[in-house]
Amino acid sequence: MSTDSLTERSNTLVGTAAETLRYVGSGIAVLAVAVVLAGLLGFANVLPGAVAGVALVDWLATALGLGSLGMVAVGLGSRAGAFETTPDRTAGLLLGVVFGLVGLAAGGLVAAQMLGLSTLWPVGALVGAAVGVGVALGPREDVALAATGGGFGLVVAGLVLAGVLGPGWTWQPAGLSGVFRSATTVPLVCSLAGLVLAWTAAQASAGFGPQGKARGASLLVGANAAGMIALLVGLVSFIAVRGVGPMLRGIQYGLFWEPLTWFQVPFWGQYVVVEGPVVWFHWPFTMVGFSMTNPVNGVAPAIVGTAWLVIGAVLLAVPLGVGTAIFLTEYAEQGRLTALVEVATNGLWSTPSIVYGLFGLAFLVPRIANQSSLLSGMIVLGFMLLPLVIITSREALLNVPDEYRDASVALGVSRWETIKTVVLPAAMPGVITGTILGVGRIAGETAPILLVLTGEPFPAVGPDVVDVSFGFTSSFPFVSLGVVSPDALLQPSTALPYQLFATITAGAENVSGGFQWATALVLLLVVFAFYAVGIASRSYFQRKLDS
């Protein structure tokens, strides 16, 4: 056989081995990801405790054990030269840190709970950490990944299948009142082992080395992003499933083709007379207040209060914040003043919300009507929103290229006209983004408004900040349009976060089942509505900027 034929045959074998390694490693990673997902779903009680007559934890342990055996085989095969791989001398510092922490926890638990060394458990923790670091960093990369990813999975699977962590397993740590049960603890442990296995298998599928580390990092980043999205979806779904029924209870709608002068439709706690033909829609939960005599109680006053709180806070914070950002960015010299303002704004943004509420209670309430009021709530939430508006507006203005300013100045435009017509429109998407983030925070705040806003927790009507009256008159201009701004701003009010808090603490579910879940769902929908308005505004300015 010629040299060229031998070389071609060798390259073919190497390519086949590489393909086999990629398929095997990818398959193990997929199986491990399935274990992670199933374990999390089992922890959340989405999956039943038994599937096809077999306990869920046994299914998880079986899949985890098969994947771990495959990972051990891949690692040992790479060490023996069966696969064409490029492993590093060690598995890397990250794996050492991960299994150092695993060993630290495992060693401390074994020493304290199993060996009874209540005072010497730190020694056991340090021994466990040393073992974990040694296993991760001592051998070559392929062996280390097989020993950590595969070995950890085999240990967990063996404990479950052997009945040590079986379906009836419980554990109450000495000195603690909490009890860990199999139905929640074991799926989480399997998920953790599955995540480590998926990470190591992803590195093995790329042949270890730098490419393997890059693929493992990509898997972890993707898992983190997917976890954040899943957490959001799970949270919203958990509330929606429990709240959508009570929220939609009592909805009525109809169409009348004959004139009717006697029909009344409850709207925002009031009654208006309508004449047909008319199409009408009545959603009690969002159109009426709370009353013991209502067939269906609602949160309309709280929705109105929340809307006015957010509107007032935005009207206060956005002009001040954007103006401050313009001054600091375009006019002020970069020095101690700007550095001091940066420190102050960062400190204000990280200040706990209850501190803002305490400030409002001590300073604003005695000076504004000497009682809790809607205006005090607007100002306090505006102060909470102000730091984020300043920070994000400054960043948006600083990101506008200097070429925009130079080109405008070269045309003879003044500094203020340049800021107003060039710089600010270019920064507007960033400003709106900061406002959106801030609104999402202040719309759901409870602690501050408990101190400066609240009055009757379950009112029948909302605050009439703007009351528009319309009618015809016999004198010019023959129309009477009265816009009245009563002292509603100086009166206590309610809001969705406060009403949710009051509902839970007052036991209002005994009156209207599921009321608190429906209130929480409406609060989420209101916050999402503010987000939608902000996103639409950002898209509008972005399109104008791009056009």
Secondary structure, 3 states (H helix, E strand, C coil): CCHHHHHHHHHHHHHHHHHHHHHHHHHHHHHHHHHHHHHHHHHCCCCCCEECCEEHHHHHHHHHHHHHHHHHHHHHHHHHCCCCCCCCCCCCHHHHHHHHHHHHHHHHHHHHHHCCCCCCHHHHHHHHHHHHHHHHHCCCHHHHHHHHHHHHHHHHHHHHHCCCCCCCCEECCCCCCCCEEHHHHHHHHHHHHHHHHHHHHHHHHCCCHHHHHHHHHHHHHHHHHHHHHHHHHHHHHHHHHHHHHHHHCCCEEEEECCCCCCCEEEECCEEEECCCCEEEEECHHHHCCCCCCCCCCCCHHHHHHHHHHHHHHHHHHHHHHHHHHHHHHHHCCCCHHHHHHHHHHHHHHCCCHHHHHHHHHHHHHHHCCCCCCHHHHHHHHHHHHHHHHHHHHHHHHHCCCHHHHHHHHHCCCCHHHHHHHHHHHHHHHHHHHHHHHHHHHHCCCCHHHHHHCECCCCCCCCCCCCEEEEEECCCCCCEEEEEECCHHHHCCECCHHHHHHHHHHHCHHHCCCCHHHHHHHHHHHHHHHHHHHHHHHHHHHHHHHHC
